[in-house]
Amino acid sequence: MSRSKRSVTIMIHKEGELNSRSYRFPMWLVRLATIVGIALGVLIVLSAVLYAPIVRTAARVPGLNREVRRLTAENEQVIQLAASLEQAEARYNQLRTMLGADVVPQIQRLASDLPRAYALVASAPRSAPCYDTIPAAPRHWPLDEPGVITRGTVDAGTSDEVHAGLDIAVPNGTPIRAAGGGVVARAGEDPEYGLFAQIDHPDGYQSMYGHASRILVSVGDSVRAGQVIGLSGSTGRSTAPHLHFEILRGGRSIDPASQVTQECTDGHLLVRGG
């Protein structure tokens, strides 16, 4: 290659031939070609850098579409379940109104047929709930609806499986209320208790609520006595809608029936069966 002020000459010599071929290019053309080459190289690099995320995003589109369809279907199911729940609750309230005072003797007879079981019987409604306004030990009944306690506490050393707390059969979606004021220490999902929440109370007390269909509080939340913290359900190791209600002190489980006071259960009376 030879160089001059105004042009660039390129010589090509093929092996075995006597003559060579030369090509002369103006300097401005060489400079223009160099600039165009650099621009094309930069453009190619930028295209590769910018196009890669687009390719990855495009690859995710089919999966995102499937996820949207799945969530849409689940949302429709939730809407249908909510409508069914409202209808069931309306029929339940209508039936309770029709039966009136006859409900109490029927549930009391049921309680007498369940050894070591309890029945929650609705009494006359109170004019005002007696919930504590400050953090306090759990002493309030956690449900508004009457329910049947199908299983009580079972301590170690018996032939039955150990069971801490009470299993209270209530309709799915029944509001769960905090038995006392405190701070939510744990909340989430457990293989045994399903969706659950645990509240720390003063004097070393704790209350736990399991098998919920929905938890409405988060860890660190301050809750007051009587505040709705979730909805009953049948999550975890459960065969039917119910609430697992447990009270602990110093890490040891105690019978909630001995802790919940009759005077402050917002119109509900706890009666021990047979």
C-alpha positions in Angstrom: 0.0 0.0 0.0 1.4 3.4 -0.9 0.1 6.7 0.5 0.0 10.3 -0.9 -1.5 13.4 0.3 -4.5 13.1 -2.0 -5.1 9.4 -2.6 -4.5 5.9 -1.4 -3.2 3.2 -3.7 -3.8 -0.5 -3.1 -1.7 -3.0 -5.0 -2.8 -6.6 -5.4 -0.3 -9.2 -6.6 -1.4 -12.8 -7.3 1.1 -15.6 -6.6 2.6 -16.9 -9.9 1.8 -13.8 -11.9 4.3 -11.2 -13.1 2.0 -8.3 -13.2 0.2 -6.6 -10.2 -3.0 -4.7 -10.1 -3.2 -1.4 -8.4 -6.3 0.6 -7.2 -6.2 4.2 -6.3 -8.8 5.8 -4.1 -9.2 9.5 -3.2 -8.4 10.3 0.4 -11.9 11.7 1.0 -13.4 8.4 -0.1 -11.1 6.4 2.2 -12.1 8.6 5.2 -15.8 8.3 4.3 -15.5 4.6 4.1 -13.8 4.5 7.5 -16.5 6.6 9.1 -19.3 4.5 7.6 -17.6 1.3 8.7 -17.2 2.6 12.3 -20.9 3.8 12.3 -22.1 0.4 11.0 -20.0 -1.4 13.7 -21.5 0.8 16.5 -25.0 0.3 15.1 -24.6 -3.5 15.0 -23.3 -3.5 18.6 -26.2 -1.3 19.8 -28.7 -3.4 18.0 -27.4 -6.5 19.6 -27.5 -4.9 23.1 -31.0 -3.5 22.7 -32.5 -6.4 20.8 -31.5 -9.0 23.4 -34.0 -7.8 26.1 -36.7 -7.6 23.5 -36.1 -11.2 22.5 -36.2 -12.3 26.1 -39.4 -10.3 26.8 -41.0 -11.8 23.6 -40.2 -15.3 24.8 -42.0 -14.6 28.1 -45.2 -13.4 26.4 -46.8 -16.8 26.0 -46.2 -17.7 29.6 -47.5 -14.3 30.8 -50.7 -14.8 28.7 -51.2 -18.2 30.3 -50.7 -16.7 33.7 -53.3 -14.0 33.0 -55.8 -16.6 31.8 -55.2 -18.6 35.0 -55.6 -15.6 37.3 -58.7 -14.5 35.4 -60.3 -18.0 35.9 -59.3 -18.0 39.6 -60.8 -14.5 40.0 -64.1 -15.7 38.4 -64.1 -18.7 40.8 -63.5 -16.4 43.8 -66.5 -14.2 42.7 -68.7 -17.2 42.4 -67.6 -18.5 45.8 -68.3 -15.1 47.3 -71.8 -15.1 45.8 -72.4 -18.6 47.1 -71.2 -17.6 50.5 -73.5 -14.6 50.7 -76.4 -16.8 49.7 -75.5 -19.4 52.3 -75.1 -16.8 55.0 -78.5 -15.3 54.1 -80.1 -18.8 54.3 -78.4 -19.4 57.6 -79.6 -16.1 59.1 -83.1 -16.8 57.9 -83.0 -20.3 59.4 -81.7 -19.0 62.7 -84.5 -16.3 62.8 -87.1 -18.9 62.1 -85.9 -21.3 64.8 -85.5 -18.5 67.4 -85.1 -19.8 70.9 -85.3 -23.4 69.9 -81.7 -23.2 68.7 -80.3 -23.1 72.2 -81.8 -26.4 73.6 -80.8 -28.1 70.4 -77.1 -27.1 70.6 -77.1 -27.9 74.4 -78.4 -31.5 73.6 -75.7 -31.8 70.9 -73.0 -30.8 73.5 -74.2 -33.4 75.9 -73.6 -36.1 73.3 -70.0 -35.0 72.6 -67.6 -36.1 75.4 -64.8 -33.6 76.1 -66.5 -31.2 73.7 -67.9 -27.7 74.1 -70.8 -25.9 72.5 -71.1 -22.2 72.0 -74.6 -21.1 72.7 -76.0 -17.7 71.7 -77.6 -15.8 74.5 -79.3 -12.4 74.5 -77.1 -9.8 72.6 -75.3 -7.3 74.8 -75.9 -3.6 74.5 -72.2 -3.0 74.0 -69.2 -5.3 73.6 -66.8 -5.3 76.6 -63.6 -5.5 74.6 -60.5 -4.2 76.1 -59.2 -0.9 74.7 -55.5 -1.6 75.6 -53.3 -4.6 75.0 -54.4 -7.3 77.4 -54.4 -11.1 78.0 -56.7 -13.0 75.5 -60.0 -13.4 77.3 -62.6 -12.8 74.6 -64.4 -15.3 72.4 -62.9 -15.0 68.9 -66.1 -15.5 66.9 -69.4 -13.7 66.4 -71.3 -16.8 65.1 -72.4 -19.6 67.4 -70.4 -22.8 66.7 -69.8 -26.3 68.0 -66.4 -27.1 69.4 -65.8 -30.5 67.9 -62.5 -31.0 69.7 -61.1 -29.7 72.9 -57.6 -29.7 74.4 -55.9 -33.1 74.8 -52.8 -33.2 77.0 -49.9 -35.6 76.7 -50.1 -38.8 78.6 -53.5 -39.9 77.2 -54.4 -42.4 74.6 -55.7 -39.7 72.3 -53.6 -37.6 70.0 -52.2 -34.5 71.7 -54.3 -31.4 70.7 -53.6 -27.9 71.9 -56.6 -25.5 71.8 -60.1 -25.8 70.5 -61.5 -26.7 67.1 -64.7 -24.6 66.6 -66.9 -25.6 63.6 -68.3 -22.5 62.0 -69.3 -21.6 58.4 -66.6 -20.8 56.0 -65.8 -17.0 55.9 -66.9 -16.3 59.5 -65.0 -13.3 60.9 -62.2 -14.2 63.3 -61.7 -11.6 66.1 -58.6 -11.1 68.2 -59.2 -12.5 71.7 -57.1 -9.7 73.2 -55.1 -6.7 72.2 -51.5 -7.1 71.2 -49.0 -7.3 68.3 -49.0 -9.9 65.5 -45.9 -12.0 65.9 -46.4 -14.5 63.2 -48.8 -14.7 60.2 -48.6 -16.8 57.0 -49.2 -20.4 55.9 -48.3 -23.6 57.8 -48.7 -27.3 56.5 -50.5 -28.2 59.8 -52.5 -25.0 60.6 -52.9 -23.6 57.1 -53.3 -19.9 57.0 -52.8 -18.7 60.6 -52.0 -15.7 62.7 -50.3 -15.5 66.2 -50.7 -12.5 68.5 -48.4 -11.6 71.4 -50.2 -10.2 74.5 -48.9 -8.8 77.7 -47.8 -11.0 80.7 -46.4 -13.7 78.3 -49.7 -14.6 76.7 -50.1 -15.6 73.1 -53.2 -16.5 71.0 -53.2 -18.5 67.7 -55.8 -18.8 65.1 -55.5 -21.5 62.4 -57.2 -23.0 59.3 -58.3 -19.5 58.1 -59.4 -18.9 54.5 -57.9 -15.4 54.6 -55.6 -13.5 57.0 -56.2 -9.8 57.2 -53.2 -8.7 59.3 -49.4 -8.8 58.9 -46.5 -9.4 61.2 -45.8 -6.3 63.3 -49.4 -5.0 63.2 -50.9 -3.8 66.4 -54.4 -5.2 66.9 -57.0 -4.4 69.5 -59.3 -6.9 71.2 -62.3 -7.7 69.0 -60.6 -6.6 65.7 -61.3 -8.9 62.8 -57.9 -10.5 61.9 -59.1 -13.1 59.4 -61.9 -15.3 58.0 -62.5 -18.9 59.0 -61.8 -21.6 56.5 -60.4 -25.1 56.0 -56.8 -24.7 55.0 -53.9 -26.9 56.2 -54.7 -30.2 57.9 -58.4 -29.8 57.9 -61.4 -31.7 56.7 -64.2 -29.1 57.2 -64.4 -25.3 57.8 -63.5 -24.5 61.4 -61.3 -22.3 63.6 -58.4 -23.7 65.6 -58.2 -21.4 68.6 -55.2 -21.7 70.9 -54.0 -19.8 73.9 -50.4 -20.1 75.3 -48.6 -18.5 78.2 -44.8 -18.7 78.5 -44.8 -21.0 75.5 -47.1 -23.6 77.1 -50.6 -24.2 75.8 -53.6 -23.7 78.2 -57.2 -24.5 77.8 -59.0 -21.5 76.2 -62.2 -22.4 78.1 -60.4 -21.6 81.3 -59.1 -18.3 80.0 -62.1 -16.8 78.1 -64.5 -15.1 80.6 -68.2 -15.5 80.3 -68.8 -11.9 81.0 -66.8 -10.6 78.1 -67.8 -12.8 75.1 -70.0 -10.2 73.4 -73.3 -12.0 74.1 -72.1 -15.6 73.7 -72.1 -18.2 76.5 -69.5 -21.0 76.6 -71.1 -24.2 77.8 -69.1 -27.4 78.5 -70.7 -30.6 77.2 -71.0 -34.1 78.8 
